[in-house]
């Protein structure tokens, strides 16, 4: 019986573990980043003058505001009073249990107070 020759991997076979090591973490991070953050925060309802109201869902660094059937994603911004969230056309400011929403149809949303949750 002739002596057995050691198996030599081709160039492509040697590169495979390196390619997997580079691709796998990026693929896993992409899968995490692709997950929407909807449904991750508490929802508050603000009741305003003239019987108007809107809902706010608090997320990490932003909020989803739903007013008059339309939902807006507003990013956190600097404010000297309370918490301010804004987009290009809509902004929401909350201070304790009070809030104001500007730029959303169905308004004005003034003199708003957060409704108490279920007891």
Secondary structure, DSSP 4 states (H G I P E B T S, - for coil): -PPPPPP---HHHHHHHHHHHHHHHHHHHHHHHTS--TTSS-EEEEE-GGG-EEEEEE-SSEEEEEETTEEEEEEEE--SSSEEEE-SS-EEEEETTEEEEES-TT--EEEEEEPP---
